[in-house]
């Protein structure tokens, strides 16, 4: 509850054990602040080597229109952590609070990649009892993350999406290649005009199905199904 109440743990360089800290989502602007205020969070972050949070827009907030917060809050945490690796817990099963909003495979996939696009270096799934189709999707997500891990852990680039699109985007750069992670945070179809400075005019191959899209003068224009994830 108070940063000074947490013990000072020796660094992993001394112990071989990394210190993790999971925050609630109240550091984020769309979440109501706790009585202690938001000013306490830098001191909490300073106590751990890897910092994460949980948000659960469907199962706790009961809001289908708030999946974008998975990305937006992750961006805020990355800035708050100031170079420390961050992670996020993804809702993966009912929590008996918001009925009719159970996480589906598509929701879990979208939220996981929204977090990664926002800068997460790690993903956790909560609770740990999953429907068979969600379990299969988590396996698929994890295989994709491992396959792309070198790029996902590489330096982040910058990108923007023209309003009012619900698509959120993240960029990584590795060995001269540019990786663009784009996720539709809405349940309905959407289009996106994605600007990636320095991308120029080039072909980008979509991970998974091998299809191509052409970026022109640093701009990618594409269409997305509801909750669709595209990695170029």
N, C-alpha and C positions, 0 to 999 in steps of 0.2 A: 504494500500500500504506500510505503514511503521508500524512495531510492536508498536512503541511508540504512534502512532495515535489511537490505540484501547484503549477504556476506561478500567480502572481497575475495574472489577465488583466484588462485595463481593461474597464470597464463598456460595455454596448451604447450607452449615451448618448454615449460618446466614439468608439466604433468602428463603430457601426451593426450589429454582429454579436453575437447573443445567445450566451451561454455555456451549454452543456448538460453535464450530468453524469449518467451511468447508473451506479447502484449495483447491487451484487448484493443478494440478498434477506435477507442475514444481520442486518439491523437489525430484522427482524420476529421476534416472540416464538416462532413455530413453527419458525423456521430456526435451526440450530445457530450459535452465535456464532463468529466467526473468532478466531484466537489473540490478535489485538489488542483484542478485546472490542467491545461496542456503543458505548462511550463516545466512539469516534472519529468517529461519524457527524455530529454537529453541525458539527465542523470541516470535514468534506468538503462538507456542504451549503452552508456559508458561502462556498465557492470558486466557486459557480456561480449563475446567475440562474434556471435552470430545471432541476429535479432529477427523475430518473426511476429506474426499476429494472426488472429482469426476475425472474420467478419460475417460470413454466412448470410448473404442478402435474402435468400429464400427462407431458410429455416429459422432465422432469428428476427430479421427485419420484416419478413412476410411481404417482400416487395419484388415482383417480377421485373419492375422497371429499374432495378438498382444493380444489375450485374456489372455495370460499368464501374461500380465502386471497388470491385475486386482489383481492377487495373489502377484506378485513380488513387486509392489508398496505398497501393504498393509503391507507386511513384513517390508519394509523400514519405513513406518509410525509408526508401532508398536515400532520399535527401537527408532525412533525419539521422540515418546511420552513418553518413559521411565516410564512405569507403568500406564499411564492414559488410560482409555478405548477409543477405536477408532471405527470409523464407516466408511462406504463407500456408496456412491450413485451408483446405478446400472442403466444402460441405459435400458429403458423399452418401448420406443416408438420412432418413427422417429423424428429427429430434423432438417430435411430439409437441411442437409449438404452433407451427403454421401448416394446417392441414390442406391437402390438395396441391402443395408445392414441393413434392418429393423430388430430390435430385435424380434426373435421368442421365443416361450415358452422355447425351449431347450437352447437358448442363455441366456435368463434371468436366468434360473435355474443354468446353469454352472457358470455364472458370480457371482451370489449370493453366491454359495458355494465356489468358488475360493476365494472370499473376506473373508468368514468365516474361511476357511482353513488357510488363511494367518494371521488370528488373529483378524478380525473385531468382535466387540461386538454388533454392530448394523448395520442394512441394511435399506437404503432408495431407492425408485424407482422413476426415473425421465425420462421424464415428467410424469404428473399424469393423463394422458388420454390414456387408454390402450385398445387394441383390446380385444374382448371377450375371445379369447383363452389365451392371455397373462394375462388377469385379473384372469382367472381360475388358471393359473399356479402360479401366485403370491400368491393366496390364499393357494395353496398346499404347496408352499415353506414356507410360514409363519406358517402353521400348523405344518410342520416338525420341524421348528426352535423351536416353543413352546414345542413340544413333547420332543425335545432333549436339551432344554434350560439348565437344570442342568449340563449336560456334556459339552455343548458348552461354558459355563461360568467358567468351572473348569480349573485347572492348565494345561498349554500347555506342551506337551512333544516335543521330537525332532524326526525327521524322514528325510530320504533322498530318492531320486529316481535316479536310475542309468541313466546317460545320454546315448542316446539323447532323452529320452522319453519326450513328452509334458505334461505328467501327473504331477500335483502339489498336494502336500499332507500336511495335518495338523494333529496333534495328541492332544487329551485331555485325562486326567486321572481322574477318579472319583470312589471313594469307591473300589479301587482295580481293576476296569475295565479299559480297554484301548479302546478309540474310535479313529478310523482312518478315516479321510475325504479325499477321493481321487477324483480328477476331471481331466478329459481329456480336456485340453485347446485347442485342435485341432479339426477341423471339420471332420477329417478322423480317422479311427480306429488306436488304439495304444496299445502297451503292456507296462507293468511297472514292474520293480523290486524295491519294496518298502522296505527299511530297517528301522526298528523301534528298536533302542537299548533297551534291556531289555524285549522285547516282548517274546522271547523264542520260544518254539514250542507249539502252542495251536490253537484251532479252533476259528474262528471269524465269527459271524453271521452277515449277511448283513441286514442293516435296510431297511425295506420296503417289501422285498420279502422273508426274512427268510432263504435264501440260505447260505451255509457255504463255507468258504475258510480256508485252513490250513496254518498258518505261521510256517515256519521251521527255527529254529535258528535266529529268529528275522526278517525273510524275507518273504514278501508276494509277490507272482507272480500272476498277473491277466491281463486280456484283457479288453479293453474298446471300446465301440462304440464312434463315434464322439460326443464330448461334454457330454459324460456320467458322471454322478455323482455316486459314490459308497461310502457309509458310513458303516464301519464295526464296 
